[in-house]
Amino acid sequence: MERIASFSVDHTKLEPGVYVSRSDADEKTGCVTTTFDLRMTAPNREPVMDTAAVHAIEHLGATFLRNDAEWKDRVIYFGPMGCRTGFYLVLFGAYEPADVADLVLRLFEFARDFEGEIPGAKPEECGNYHDSDLAQAKWWARRYVADTLSVLDDAHTHYPALLD
């Protein structure tokens, strides 16, 4: 089997950032989509996010994105990476990190500043409603905004060398 693209990125050199994981057109429909790697921690070198924080960010992020006047109709998916080092954002259309930098910044500012009950976190709305931690989610969002999104540059928007 061929190695999938995301496993070809050298995770020992990957830094937190906003990266295009893949962008392609569906052969049958011609629909173009872009998958963004919103990397919040340096893989294998920094602690991963706790599942309760990831779950809270997932709910806050999905709510924010699907309510954003400019982007809501382009959002296909927002969800966590299994390794718990970040999130994937999938959009209709072809985009680069600079195109979505403001959207991603606003998303994580929303999570950082959120007060109240996490949207969709009731038993009838979520399959694991009790595994959510708003305080941790806000801490991770604050860190991502301050340390990564406020200083995006080429090293944090373009993947390091790929593995052979």
DSSP file (Angstrom, degrees, kcal/mol; ACC not computed):
  #  RESIDUE AA STRUCTURE BP1 BP2  ACC     N-H-->O    O-->H-N    N-H-->O    O-->H-N    TCO  KAPPA ALPHA  PHI   PSI    X-CA   Y-CA   Z-CA
    1    1 A M              0   0    0      0, 0.0     2,-0.2     0, 0.0     3,-0.0   0.000 360.0 360.0 360.0 150.3    0.0    0.0    0.0
    2    2 A E        -     0   0    0      1,-0.1     2,-0.3     0, 0.0     0, 0.0  -0.541 360.0-109.5 -78.3 146.5    1.1    3.6   -0.6
    3    3 A R        -     0   0    0     -2,-0.2    -1,-0.1     1,-0.1     2,-0.1  -0.595  37.6-118.7 -72.3 132.6    1.9    5.8    2.4
    4    4 A I    >   -     0   0    0     -2,-0.3     3,-1.2     1,-0.1     4,-0.4  -0.387  24.8-108.6 -74.0 156.6   -0.8    8.4    2.8
    5    5 A A  G >  S+     0   0    0      1,-0.3     3,-1.8     2,-0.2     4,-0.4   0.857 114.8  55.3 -56.0 -43.4    0.2   12.0    2.5
    6    6 A S  G >  S+     0   0    0      1,-0.3     3,-0.6     2,-0.2    -1,-0.3   0.776 105.0  54.3 -67.3 -23.2   -0.1   12.9    6.2
    7    7 A F  G <  S+     0   0    0     -3,-1.2    -1,-0.3     1,-0.2    -2,-0.2   0.495  98.1  66.4 -84.5  -3.1    2.2   10.1    7.2
    8    8 A S  G <  S+     0   0    0     -3,-1.8   155,-3.7    -4,-0.4     2,-0.4   0.543  77.7  97.9 -91.7  -9.3    4.8   11.5    4.8
    9    9 A V  B <  S-A  162   0A   0     -3,-0.6     2,-1.2    -4,-0.4   153,-0.2  -0.663  84.5-119.3 -80.4 131.3    5.3   14.6    6.9
   10   10 A D    >>  -     0   0    0    151,-1.1     3,-1.7    -2,-0.4     4,-0.8  -0.580  28.4-170.7 -73.6  98.8    8.3   14.4    9.2
   11   11 A H  T 34 S+     0   0    0     -2,-1.2    -1,-0.2     1,-0.3    -2,-0.0   0.625  78.7  69.4 -69.6 -13.3    6.6   14.8   12.5
   12   12 A T  T 34 S+     0   0    0      1,-0.2    -1,-0.3    32,-0.1    -2,-0.1   0.657 110.8  33.7 -77.1 -13.5   10.0   15.1   14.3
   13   13 A K  T <4 S+     0   0    0     -3,-1.7    -2,-0.2   148,-0.1    -1,-0.2   0.472  91.9 115.7-114.0  -8.2   10.4   18.5   12.6
   14   14 A L     <  -     0   0    0     -4,-0.8   142,-0.1    29,-0.1   145,-0.1  -0.443  45.4-165.6 -71.9 133.0    6.8   19.7   12.5
   15   15 A E        -     0   0    0    140,-0.3    24,-0.2    -2,-0.2    26,-0.1  -0.729  35.8 -80.0-110.5 161.3    6.0   22.8   14.5
   16   16 A P  S    S+     0   0    0      0, 0.0     2,-0.3     0, 0.0    24,-0.2  -0.344  79.6 104.6 -56.5 143.6    2.6   24.2   15.6
   17   17 A G  E    S-B   39   0B   0     22,-1.8    22,-1.4    24,-0.1     2,-0.4  -0.976  72.9 -73.1 173.6-163.5    1.0   26.1   12.7
   18   18 A V  E     +B   38   0B   0    138,-2.5     2,-0.3    -2,-0.3    20,-0.2  -0.974  53.3 172.7-128.1 112.1   -1.6   26.1    9.9
   19   19 A Y  E     -B   37   0B   0     18,-2.4    18,-3.0    -2,-0.4     2,-0.8  -0.878  38.7-118.2-124.0 149.9   -0.7   23.8    7.0
   20   20 A V  E     -B   36   0B   0    137,-0.5    16,-0.2    -2,-0.3   139,-0.2  -0.812  28.3-177.2 -82.7 114.5   -2.4   22.6    3.9
   21   21 A S  E     -     0   0B   0     14,-2.9     2,-0.3    -2,-0.8    -1,-0.2   0.880  66.8 -21.0 -79.3 -41.2   -2.6   18.8    4.4
   22   22 A R  E     -B   35   0B   0     13,-1.4    13,-3.3    -3,-0.1    -1,-0.4  -0.961  52.4-170.0-164.2 152.6   -4.1   18.2    1.0
   23   23 A S  E     +B   34   0B   0     -2,-0.3     2,-0.3    11,-0.2    11,-0.2  -0.940  28.9 140.5-146.8 122.1   -6.1   20.0   -1.7
   24   24 A D  E     -B   33   0B   0      9,-1.8     9,-2.4    -2,-0.3     2,-0.4  -0.979  44.6-111.5-157.4 168.3   -7.6   18.2   -4.6
   25   25 A A  E     -B   32   0B   0     -2,-0.3     2,-0.3     7,-0.2     7,-0.2  -0.888  34.9-115.6-107.4 135.8  -10.6   17.9   -6.9
   26   26 A D     >  -     0   0    0      5,-2.5     4,-2.9    -2,-0.4     5,-0.1  -0.538  21.8-139.1 -67.0 128.9  -12.9   15.0   -6.8
   27   27 A E  T  4 S+     0   0    0     -2,-0.3    -1,-0.1     1,-0.2    -2,-0.0   0.839  98.0  43.9 -62.3 -34.4  -12.6   13.1  -10.2
   28   28 A K  T  4 S+     0   0    0      1,-0.1    -1,-0.2     3,-0.1    -2,-0.0   0.890 129.9  20.4 -79.8 -40.3  -16.4   12.5  -10.5
   29   29 A T  T  4 S-     0   0    0      2,-0.1    -2,-0.2     0, 0.0     3,-0.1   0.677  88.6-131.7-104.4 -21.0  -17.7   15.9   -9.5
   30   30 A G     <  +     0   0    0     -4,-2.9     2,-0.3     1,-0.3    -3,-0.1   0.479  52.3 154.1  78.8   1.6  -14.8   18.2  -10.0
   31   31 A C        -     0   0    0     -5,-0.1    -5,-2.5    -6,-0.1     2,-0.4  -0.477  35.7-143.4 -68.0 126.5  -15.4   19.6   -6.5
   32   32 A V  E     +B   25   0B   0     -2,-0.3    61,-3.7    -7,-0.2     2,-0.3  -0.770  21.5 179.4 -94.6 134.5  -12.3   21.1   -5.0
   33   33 A T  E     -BC  24  92B   0     -9,-2.4    -9,-1.8    -2,-0.4     2,-0.4  -0.955  15.0-153.4-130.7 152.9  -11.6   20.7   -1.2
   34   34 A T  E     -BC  23  91B   0     57,-2.5    57,-2.6    -2,-0.3     2,-0.6  -0.996   4.8-156.5-126.9 130.3   -8.8   21.8    1.0
   35   35 A T  E     -BC  22  90B   0    -13,-3.3   -14,-2.9    -2,-0.4   -13,-1.4  -0.926  12.5-156.9-105.4 123.3   -7.9   20.0    4.3
   36   36 A F  E     -BC  20  89B   0     53,-3.4    53,-1.9    -2,-0.6     2,-0.8  -0.824  10.8-144.6-101.7 139.8   -6.0   22.1    6.8
   37   37 A D  E     -BC  19  88B   0    -18,-3.0   -18,-2.4    -2,-0.4     2,-1.2  -0.911  12.5-166.7 -98.7 105.3   -3.8   20.7    9.5
   38   38 A L  E     -BC  18  87B   0     49,-3.1    49,-1.9    -2,-0.8     2,-0.6  -0.755  14.1-166.4 -95.1  87.6   -4.3   23.1   12.5
   39   39 A R  E     +BC  17  86B   0    -22,-1.4   -22,-1.8    -2,-1.2    47,-0.3  -0.664  17.9 174.2 -87.1 118.9   -1.3   21.8   14.5
   40   40 A M        +     0   0    0     45,-2.5     2,-0.3    -2,-0.6    46,-0.2   0.661  63.3  33.8-100.6 -20.0   -1.4   23.0   18.1
   41   41 A T  S    S-     0   0    0     44,-1.6    -1,-0.1   -26,-0.1   -24,-0.1  -0.938  86.4-103.4-133.0 157.5    1.5   21.1   19.6
   42   42 A A    >>  -     0   0    0     -2,-0.3     3,-1.9     5,-0.1     4,-1.8  -0.723  52.3-115.7 -78.1 111.6    4.9   20.0   18.4
   43   43 A P  T 34 S-     0   0    0      0, 0.0   -29,-0.1     0, 0.0    -1,-0.1  -0.170  88.4  -1.2 -56.0 137.5    4.4   16.3   17.8
   44   44 A N  T 34 S+     0   0    0      2,-0.3   -32,-0.1     1,-0.1     4,-0.0   0.462 128.1  66.9  65.4   3.0    6.4   13.9   20.0
   45   45 A R  T <4 S+     0   0    0     -3,-1.9    -1,-0.1     1,-0.2   -33,-0.0   0.555  99.1  40.4-124.4 -18.8    8.1   16.8   21.7
   46   46 A E  S  < S-     0   0    0     -4,-1.8    -2,-0.3     1,-0.0    -1,-0.2  -0.889  95.9 -86.2-126.3 158.5    5.3   18.5   23.6
   47   47 A P        -     0   0    0      0, 0.0     2,-0.1     0, 0.0    -5,-0.1  -0.305  44.0-122.7 -61.3 147.9    2.4   17.1   25.6
   48   48 A V        -     0   0    0      1,-0.1     2,-0.2    -7,-0.1    37,-0.2  -0.461  34.3 -90.8 -83.8 164.5   -0.7   16.2   23.7
   49   49 A M        -     0   0    0     35,-2.6    -1,-0.1    -2,-0.1     2,-0.1  -0.518  41.5-109.9 -75.6 143.0   -4.1   17.7   24.5
   50   50 A D     >  -     0   0    0     -2,-0.2     4,-2.4     1,-0.1     3,-0.5  -0.416  27.7-117.6 -66.1 146.9   -6.3   15.9   27.0
   51   51 A T  H  > S+     0   0    0      1,-0.2     4,-2.7     2,-0.2     5,-0.2   0.839 114.0  57.3 -60.5 -32.3   -9.4   14.3   25.3
   52   52 A A  H  > S+     0   0    0      2,-0.2    81,-2.0     1,-0.2     4,-1.8   0.883 109.1  45.1 -67.0 -37.2  -11.7   16.5   27.4
   53   53 A A  H  > S+     0   0    0     -3,-0.5     4,-2.6    79,-0.2     5,-0.2   0.919 113.3  50.3 -68.9 -44.1  -10.0   19.7   26.1
   54   54 A V  H  X S+     0   0    0     -4,-2.4     4,-2.6     1,-0.2    -2,-0.2   0.918 110.1  50.9 -58.5 -44.5  -10.1   18.3   22.5
   55   55 A H  H  X S+     0   0    0     -4,-2.7     4,-2.1     2,-0.2    -1,-0.2   0.904 110.5  48.2 -62.9 -42.5  -13.8   17.5   22.8
   56   56 A A  H  X S+     0   0    0     -4,-1.8     4,-2.6     2,-0.2     5,-0.2   0.924 112.5  48.3 -64.6 -44.2  -14.6   21.0   24.1
   57   57 A I  H  X S+     0   0    0     -4,-2.6     4,-3.4     1,-0.2     5,-0.3   0.893 108.5  55.7 -63.1 -38.7  -12.6   22.7   21.3
   58   58 A E  H  X S+     0   0    0     -4,-2.6     4,-2.5    -5,-0.2     5,-0.2   0.941 111.2  43.0 -58.1 -48.0  -14.4   20.4   18.8
   59   59 A H  H  X S+     0   0    0     -4,-2.1     4,-2.0     2,-0.2    -2,-0.2   0.922 118.1  44.8 -65.2 -44.5  -17.8   21.5   19.9
   60   60 A L  H  X S+     0   0    0     -4,-2.6     4,-2.7     2,-0.2    -2,-0.2   0.922 115.5  47.6 -65.9 -44.0  -16.8   25.2   20.1
   61   61 A G  H  X S+     0   0    0     -4,-3.4     4,-2.9    -5,-0.2     5,-0.2   0.923 112.2  47.8 -64.5 -45.7  -15.0   25.1   16.8
   62   62 A A  H  X S+     0   0    0     -4,-2.5     4,-2.1    -5,-0.3    -1,-0.2   0.907 113.9  48.4 -62.8 -40.9  -17.8   23.4   14.9
   63   63 A T  H  < S+     0   0    0     -4,-2.0     4,-0.4    -5,-0.2    -2,-0.2   0.938 114.0  46.0 -64.1 -47.2  -20.4   25.8   16.4
   64   64 A F  H >X S+     0   0    0     -4,-2.7     3,-1.3     1,-0.2     4,-0.7   0.955 114.5  46.8 -60.1 -51.1  -18.3   28.9   15.5
   65   65 A L  H >< S+     0   0    0     -4,-2.9     3,-0.8     1,-0.3    -1,-0.2   0.870 110.2  51.3 -63.2 -38.9  -17.5   27.7   12.0
   66   66 A R  T 3< S+     0   0    0     -4,-2.1    -1,-0.3    -5,-0.2    -2,-0.2   0.479 114.3  45.8 -81.0  -0.1  -21.0   26.7   11.1
   67   67 A N  T <4 S+     0   0    0     -3,-1.3     2,-0.5    -4,-0.4    -1,-0.2   0.395  81.0 114.9-115.2  -2.0  -22.2   30.2   12.3
   68   68 A D    <X  -     0   0    0     -3,-0.8     4,-2.6    -4,-0.7     5,-0.2  -0.587  61.2-144.6 -74.3 122.1  -19.6   32.3   10.6
   69   69 A A  T  4 S+     0   0    0     -2,-0.5     4,-0.2     1,-0.2    -1,-0.2   0.850  94.8  39.2 -57.2 -39.6  -21.4   34.4    8.0
   70   70 A E  T  4 S+     0   0    0      1,-0.1    -1,-0.2     2,-0.1     3,-0.1   0.854 128.6  25.9 -80.7 -35.9  -18.6   34.3    5.4
   71   71 A W  T >> S+     0   0    0      1,-0.1     3,-2.6    -6,-0.1     4,-0.8   0.607  87.6  96.7-108.2 -14.8  -17.4   30.7    5.8
   72   72 A K  G >< S+     0   0    0     -4,-2.6     3,-0.5     1,-0.3    -1,-0.1   0.793  86.8  50.9 -55.8 -33.7  -20.3   28.6    7.0
   73   73 A D  G 34 S+     0   0    0     -4,-0.2    -1,-0.3    -5,-0.2    -2,-0.1   0.552 110.0  51.5 -80.9  -5.9  -21.3   27.3    3.6
   74   74 A R  G <4 S+     0   0    0     -3,-2.6    18,-2.8    17,-0.1     2,-0.5   0.502  84.0 105.6-103.7  -8.0  -17.7   26.3    2.8
   75   75 A V  E <<  +D   91   0B   0     -4,-0.8    16,-0.2    -3,-0.5     3,-0.1  -0.620  32.1 164.5 -80.1 124.3  -17.2   24.2    6.0
   76   76 A I  E     -     0   0B   0     14,-3.0     2,-0.3    -2,-0.5    15,-0.2   0.785  66.3  -9.8 -99.2 -45.0  -17.2   20.4    5.4
   77   77 A Y  E     -D   90   0B   0     13,-1.6    13,-3.0     2,-0.0    -1,-0.4  -0.993  44.3-173.9-159.2 143.8  -15.7   19.3    8.6
   78   78 A F  E     +D   89   0B   0     -2,-0.3    11,-0.2    11,-0.2   -16,-0.1  -0.950  36.4 130.7-137.8 121.6  -13.8   20.4   11.8
   79   79 A G  E     -D   88   0B   0      9,-2.1     9,-3.4    -2,-0.3   -24,-0.0  -0.990  50.2 -77.5-165.5 169.6  -12.5   17.7   14.1
   80   80 A P  E     -D   87   0B   0      0, 0.0     2,-0.3     0, 0.0     7,-0.3  -0.294  35.3-118.7 -77.5 154.1   -9.6   16.4   16.1
   81   81 A M    >   -     0   0    0      5,-2.5     3,-1.8     1,-0.1     5,-0.2  -0.672  27.2-123.1 -79.7 143.9   -6.5   14.5   15.0
   82   82 A G  T 3  S+     0   0    0     -2,-0.3    -1,-0.1     1,-0.3     5,-0.0   0.793 112.0  59.3 -59.4 -28.7   -6.3   11.1   16.6
   83   83 A C  T 3  S-     0   0    0      1,-0.0    -1,-0.3   -35,-0.0   -34,-0.1   0.568 106.5-129.3 -78.6  -7.8   -2.9   11.9   17.9
   84   84 A R  S <  S+     0   0    0     -3,-1.8   -35,-2.6     2,-0.2    -2,-0.1   0.799  76.9 115.0  63.7  33.2   -4.4   14.9   19.8
   85   85 A T  S    S-     0   0    0    -37,-0.2   -45,-2.5     1,-0.1   -44,-1.6   0.375  84.6 -37.6-107.2   1.4   -1.9   17.4   18.6
   86   86 A G  E     -C   39   0B   0    -47,-0.3    -5,-2.5    -5,-0.2     2,-0.3  -0.981  64.4 -82.7 171.0-161.0   -4.4   19.5   16.6
   87   87 A F  E     -CD  38  80B   0    -49,-1.9   -49,-3.1    -2,-0.3     2,-0.4  -0.909  22.5-128.1-135.5 157.6   -7.5   19.6   14.4
   88   88 A Y  E     -CD  37  79B   0     -9,-3.4    -9,-2.1    -2,-0.3     2,-0.5  -0.916  16.9-167.5-106.0 138.1   -8.4   19.1   10.7
   89   89 A L  E     -CD  36  78B   0    -53,-1.9   -53,-3.4    -2,-0.4     2,-0.5  -0.991   6.4-166.8-122.9 119.6  -10.5   21.8    9.0
   90   90 A V  E     +CD  35  77B   0    -13,-3.0   -14,-3.0    -2,-0.5   -13,-1.6  -0.933  10.3 179.9-113.2 127.7  -11.9   20.7    5.6
   91   91 A L  E     -CD  34  75B   0    -57,-2.6   -57,-2.5    -2,-0.5     2,-0.4  -0.922  33.7-112.6-126.2 148.1  -13.4   23.4    3.3
   92   92 A F  E    S+C   33   0B   0    -18,-2.8   -59,-0.3    -2,-0.3     2,-0.1  -0.672  85.7  34.4 -70.3 131.2  -15.0   23.5   -0.1
   93   93 A G  S    S-     0   0    0    -61,-3.7     2,-0.6    -2,-0.4    -2,-0.2  -0.343  95.0 -70.7 111.8 168.7  -12.5   25.3   -2.4
   94   94 A A        +     0   0    0     -2,-0.1     2,-0.3   -71,-0.1   -60,-0.1  -0.898  60.1 160.9-103.0 120.1   -8.8   25.7   -3.0
   95   95 A Y        -     0   0    0     -2,-0.6    -4,-0.0    -4,-0.1    -2,-0.0  -0.922  30.4-144.2-138.3 160.5   -7.1   27.8   -0.2
   96   96 A E    >>  -     0   0    0     -2,-0.3     3,-1.2   -62,-0.0     4,-0.9  -0.770  42.1 -97.9-114.5 164.4   -3.7   28.5    1.3
   97   97 A P  H >> S+     0   0    0      0, 0.0     4,-1.0     0, 0.0     3,-0.8   0.866 123.2  58.1 -52.7 -38.8   -3.0   29.1    4.9
   98   98 A A  H 34 S+     0   0    0      1,-0.2     4,-0.4     2,-0.2     3,-0.2   0.827 100.3  58.9 -61.7 -30.1   -3.0   32.9    4.4
   99   99 A D  H <4 S+     0   0    0     -3,-1.2    -1,-0.2     1,-0.2     4,-0.2   0.803 117.5  29.8 -68.1 -29.2   -6.6   32.6    3.1
  100  100 A V  H <X S+     0   0    0     -4,-0.9     4,-2.9    -3,-0.8     5,-0.3   0.376  88.3 102.6-112.7   2.9   -7.9   31.1    6.3
  101  101 A A  H  X S+     0   0    0     -4,-1.0     4,-2.4     1,-0.2     5,-0.2   0.902  86.1  45.9 -56.4 -44.5   -5.5   32.7    8.9
  102  102 A D  H  > S+     0   0    0     -4,-0.4     4,-2.7     2,-0.2    -1,-0.2   0.908 113.1  50.2 -66.3 -41.4   -8.1   35.2   10.0
  103  103 A L  H  > S+     0   0    0      2,-0.2     4,-2.4    -4,-0.2    -2,-0.2   0.934 112.9  45.9 -60.9 -47.0  -10.8   32.6   10.2
  104  104 A V  H  X S+     0   0    0     -4,-2.9     4,-2.3     2,-0.2     5,-0.2   0.897 112.4  51.2 -65.9 -40.1   -8.6   30.3   12.3
  105  105 A L  H  X S+     0   0    0     -4,-2.4     4,-2.1    -5,-0.3    -2,-0.2   0.945 111.9  46.4 -60.9 -47.9   -7.6   33.1   14.5
  106  106 A R  H  X S+     0   0    0     -4,-2.7     4,-2.3     1,-0.2    -2,-0.2   0.877 110.0  55.0 -63.7 -37.2  -11.2   34.1   15.1
  107  107 A L  H  X S+     0   0    0     -4,-2.4     4,-2.0     1,-0.2    -1,-0.2   0.945 112.8  40.7 -58.8 -49.8  -12.2   30.5   15.8
  108  108 A F  H  X S+     0   0    0     -4,-2.3     4,-2.3     2,-0.2    -1,-0.2   0.762 112.1  55.1 -77.9 -23.6   -9.5   30.1   18.5
  109  109 A E  H  X S+     0   0    0     -4,-2.1     4,-2.3    -5,-0.2    -1,-0.2   0.887 107.5  52.1 -67.5 -39.1  -10.2   33.5   20.0
  110  110 A F  H  X S+     0   0    0     -4,-2.3     4,-0.8    -5,-0.2    -2,-0.2   0.937 112.7  43.9 -59.4 -47.5  -13.8   32.4   20.3
  111  111 A A  H >< S+     0   0    0     -4,-2.0     3,-0.6     1,-0.2    -2,-0.2   0.911 113.3  51.9 -65.1 -42.2  -12.8   29.3   22.1
  112  112 A R  H 3< S+     0   0    0     -4,-2.3    -1,-0.2     1,-0.2    -2,-0.2   0.872 118.8  35.8 -59.9 -39.2  -10.3   31.2   24.3
  113  113 A D  H 3< S+     0   0    0     -4,-2.3    -1,-0.2    -5,-0.1    -2,-0.2   0.423  86.4 130.8 -98.1  -0.5  -12.9   33.8   25.3
  114  114 A F    <<  -     0   0    0     -4,-0.8     2,-0.4    -3,-0.6    24,-0.1  -0.268  31.2-177.4 -63.7 137.1  -16.0   31.5   25.5
  115  115 A E        +     0   0    0      2,-0.1     2,-0.2     0, 0.0    -2,-0.0  -0.975  42.7  27.9-129.0 145.4  -18.1   31.7   28.7
  116  116 A G  S    S-     0   0    0     -2,-0.4     2,-0.3     2,-0.0    -2,-0.0  -0.660 100.9 -11.9 109.7-162.9  -21.1   29.6   29.5
  117  117 A E  S    S-     0   0    0     -2,-0.2    -2,-0.1     1,-0.1     3,-0.1  -0.608  71.9-111.1 -80.8 131.7  -22.3   26.1   28.6
  118  118 A I    >   -     0   0    0     -2,-0.3     3,-1.3     3,-0.1    -1,-0.1  -0.425  41.0-107.5 -62.3 127.7  -20.5   24.4   25.8
  119  119 A P  T 3  S+     0   0    0      0, 0.0    -1,-0.1     0, 0.0   -56,-0.1  -0.292  99.6  11.4 -58.7 138.3  -22.8   24.1   22.8
  120  120 A G  T 3  S+     0   0    0      1,-0.1    -2,-0.1    -3,-0.1   -60,-0.0   0.727  89.5 124.5  70.9  22.8  -24.0   20.6   22.1
  121  121 A A    <   +     0   0    0     -3,-1.3    -3,-0.1     4,-0.1    -1,-0.1  -0.006  37.8 106.3-108.7  30.0  -22.8   19.2   25.5
  122  122 A K  S >> S-     0   0    0      1,-0.1     3,-2.1     8,-0.0     4,-1.6  -0.748  82.6-109.8-101.7 156.0  -26.1   17.8   26.8
  123  123 A P  T 34 S+     0   0    0      0, 0.0     6,-0.1     0, 0.0     3,-0.1   0.838 119.7  50.6 -54.2 -35.8  -26.8   14.1   27.0
  124  124 A E  T 34 S+     0   0    0      1,-0.2     3,-0.1     5,-0.0    -3,-0.0   0.590 115.8  43.1 -79.0  -8.6  -29.4   14.3   24.2
  125  125 A E  T <4 S+     0   0    0     -3,-2.1     2,-0.4     1,-0.2    -1,-0.2   0.612 115.1  39.5-108.2 -17.7  -26.9   16.2   22.0
  126  126 A C    ><  -     0   0    0     -4,-1.6     3,-0.8    -3,-0.1    -1,-0.2  -0.994  62.3-139.9-143.6 139.8  -23.7   14.4   22.4
  127  127 A G  T 3  S+     0   0    0     -2,-0.4    -1,-0.1     1,-0.3     3,-0.1   0.560 108.6  24.1 -75.8  -9.0  -22.6   10.7   22.7
  128  128 A N  T >  S+     0   0    0     -6,-0.1     3,-1.7     3,-0.0    -1,-0.3  -0.281  74.8 156.7-148.6  54.2  -20.0   11.5   25.4
  129  129 A Y  T <   +     0   0    0     -3,-0.8    -2,-0.1     1,-0.3    -1,-0.0   0.734  68.2  58.9 -59.8 -28.3  -21.3   14.8   26.9
  130  130 A H  T 3  S+     0   0    0      1,-0.2     2,-1.3    -4,-0.1    -1,-0.3   0.626  86.7  79.6 -81.0 -11.8  -19.5   14.4   30.2
  131  131 A D    <   +     0   0    0     -3,-1.7     2,-0.3   -80,-0.0    -1,-0.2  -0.613  69.7 108.5 -96.9  75.8  -16.0   14.2   28.7
  132  132 A S        -     0   0    0     -2,-1.3     2,-0.4   -77,-0.1   -79,-0.2  -0.984  43.9-169.3-152.1 136.3  -15.4   18.0   28.1
  133  133 A D     >  -     0   0    0    -81,-2.0     4,-2.2    -2,-0.3     5,-0.1  -0.867   4.5-178.1-134.9 100.0  -13.2   20.5   29.9
  134  134 A L  H  > S+     0   0    0     -2,-0.4     4,-2.8     1,-0.2     5,-0.2   0.887  84.1  55.9 -65.4 -40.4  -13.8   24.2   29.0
  135  135 A A  H  > S+     0   0    0      1,-0.2     4,-1.9     2,-0.2    -1,-0.2   0.930 111.6  43.0 -60.5 -45.4  -11.0   25.4   31.2
  136  136 A Q  H  > S+     0   0    0      2,-0.2     4,-2.6     1,-0.2     5,-0.2   0.905 112.5  54.0 -66.4 -40.3   -8.4   23.2   29.4
  137  137 A A  H  X S+     0   0    0     -4,-2.2     4,-2.5     1,-0.2    -2,-0.2   0.918 109.3  48.0 -59.2 -43.9   -9.9   24.1   26.0
  138  138 A K  H  X S+     0   0    0     -4,-2.8     4,-2.7     2,-0.2    -1,-0.2   0.880 109.8  53.1 -64.8 -38.4   -9.5   27.8   26.8
  139  139 A W  H  X S+     0   0    0     -4,-1.9     4,-2.2    -5,-0.2    -2,-0.2   0.939 112.1  44.2 -62.0 -47.5   -5.9   27.3   27.9
  140  140 A W  H  X S+     0   0    0     -4,-2.6     4,-2.5     2,-0.2    -2,-0.2   0.900 114.2  49.9 -64.8 -41.1   -5.0   25.5   24.7
  141  141 A A  H  X S+     0   0    0     -4,-2.5     4,-2.5    -5,-0.2     5,-0.2   0.917 110.4  50.3 -63.9 -42.5   -6.8   28.1   22.6
  142  142 A R  H  X S+     0   0    0     -4,-2.7     4,-2.5     1,-0.2     5,-0.2   0.915 112.3  47.6 -60.4 -44.0   -5.0   30.9   24.4
  143  143 A R  H  X S+     0   0    0     -4,-2.2     4,-2.9     2,-0.2     5,-0.4   0.912 112.0  49.1 -63.5 -44.4   -1.7   29.2   23.8
  144  144 A Y  H  X>S+     0   0    0     -4,-2.5     5,-2.8     2,-0.2     4,-1.6   0.906 113.8  46.2 -64.8 -42.3   -2.4   28.6   20.1
  145  145 A V  H  <>S+     0   0    0     -4,-2.5     5,-1.5     3,-0.2    -2,-0.2   0.955 120.5  37.8 -63.5 -50.3   -3.5   32.2   19.6
  146  146 A A  H  <5S+     0   0    0     -4,-2.5    -2,-0.2    -5,-0.2    -3,-0.2   0.904 126.8  31.6 -71.3 -43.8   -0.5   33.8   21.4
  147  147 A D  H  <5S+     0   0    0     -4,-2.9    -3,-0.2    -5,-0.2    -1,-0.2   0.703 134.9  11.7 -92.8 -20.8    2.3   31.4   20.4
  148  148 A T  T ><5S+     0   0    0     -4,-1.6     3,-1.4    -5,-0.4    -3,-0.2   0.742 120.9  46.8-123.4 -59.3    1.3   30.3   16.9
  149  149 A L  G > <S+     0   0    0     -5,-2.8     3,-0.7     1,-0.3    -4,-0.2   0.783 109.9  55.0 -67.7 -26.9   -1.5   32.2   15.2
  150  150 A S  G 3 <S+     0   0    0     -5,-1.5    -1,-0.3    -6,-0.4    -4,-0.1   0.610 117.5  35.7 -80.3 -10.3   -0.2   35.6   16.1
  151  151 A V  G <  S+     0   0    0     -3,-1.4    -1,-0.2    -6,-0.1    -2,-0.2  -0.067  77.1 162.4-132.7  34.5    3.2   34.9   14.5
  152  152 A L    <   +     0   0    0     -3,-0.7     2,-0.2     3,-0.1    -3,-0.1  -0.353  12.2 154.9 -60.9 131.0    2.4   32.7   11.4
  153  153 A D    >   -     0   0    0     -2,-0.1     3,-1.5     5,-0.0     4,-0.2  -0.785  60.5 -75.1-141.1-174.8    5.3   32.6    9.0
  154  154 A D  G >> S+     0   0    0      1,-0.3     4,-1.4    -2,-0.2     3,-1.3   0.864 127.5  57.2 -56.8 -38.4    6.6   30.2    6.3
  155  155 A A  G 34 S+     0   0    0      1,-0.3  -140,-0.3     2,-0.2    -1,-0.3   0.705 113.1  41.1 -67.4 -17.8    8.0   27.8    8.9
  156  156 A H  G <4 S+     0   0    0     -3,-1.5  -138,-2.5    -5,-0.1    -1,-0.3   0.201 119.8  42.0-115.7  13.7    4.5   27.5   10.4
  157  157 A T  T <4 S+     0   0    0     -3,-1.3  -137,-0.5    -4,-0.2     2,-0.4   0.367 106.9  60.6-134.4  -2.9    2.5   27.4    7.2
  158  158 A H  S  < S-     0   0    0     -4,-1.4    -1,-0.2    -5,-0.2  -139,-0.1  -0.995  86.1-115.2-129.9 128.2    4.6   25.1    5.0
  159  159 A Y        -     0   0    0     -2,-0.4     3,-0.1  -139,-0.2    -3,-0.1  -0.209  30.9-115.2 -57.7 146.0    5.4   21.5    6.0
  160  160 A P        -     0   0    0      0, 0.0  -150,-0.2     0, 0.0    -1,-0.1  -0.131  63.4 -47.3 -67.1 179.1    9.0   20.6    6.6
  161  161 A A        -     0   0    0   -152,-0.1  -151,-1.1     1,-0.1     2,-0.2  -0.123  66.3-118.0 -50.8 143.5   10.7   18.1    4.3
  162  162 A L  B     -A    9   0A   0   -153,-0.2  -153,-0.2    -3,-0.1    -1,-0.1  -0.490  26.2-106.1 -83.7 155.2    8.7   15.0    3.5
  163  163 A L              0   0    0   -155,-3.7    -1,-0.1    -2,-0.2  -153,-0.0  -0.402 360.0 360.0 -73.7 156.7    9.9   11.5    4.4
  164  164 A D              0   0    0     -2,-0.1    -1,-0.1     0, 0.0  -156,-0.1   0.490 360.0 360.0 -71.2 360.0   11.1    9.2    1.6
